[in-house]
Amino acid sequence: MAEAAEEIRLTEREYEQLRQSPETYREELLVRLCGEVGLRATEIPRLKPADVQSLGGEGRTQYFITVHESDSGTREAYLPPRVAHDFWQYVRSNDIETDQPVIDVSARRVQMLVGEVGERAAEWAGRPTLASVTPSILRRYFAQQLLVSKGVDPRIVTTIGGWEGVDGLLPPLEEPPRDEISAAFERLEDGQHGAGKSARLRAVVKTLDEVGEGLSAAGSRGEIEDSVCQT
């Protein structure tokens, strides 16, 4: 499912400011389901406790969600332990049955609630752009954190997020100045392969290299477990 392009690209600090702005547990869970699980506004109202499966092993529990993308289509997403804790706490606190929607609102209402959180964050943090935050922007933040900051295999990111590819998910690279270009080639000529200007740039380059390697192949549950848990 294609999503409209958005101009805003959240930083980690901005996301944390959003995390601090909900007035209710429902709003907080909505932000985390979009920004840390990668769910769409249309998918959240379909989410039920029965859709979450837990797997135990090596002294830790991992969680996966069966995401209902449409009436017939599904995918499997990874639920981080901290988000899982908040999820089950919300379910228990509201006496939600196994087959009941966890957040029983329309997709439009999900968008409105996220927008209200963004408006509050924009006001107290002094960052006007946060007032325009949407579930789609939070989803893209989720993808960029995995691809760029944590270097997760693109196949896994596209599988758990329901994207067909990484186009539009990666931030544009800054054009390096001439002295940086010169230094890079000097290291090559001297037989020294420098680590690069920053960890972020290394991760982006690595990610772009991996895109061509079987991007269309869906990651298995085992691959998702290994890669996400190592980040």
Order of alpha helices (4+ residues) and beta strands (2+ residues): alpha-alpha-beta-beta-beta-alpha-alpha-alpha-alpha-alpha-alpha-alpha
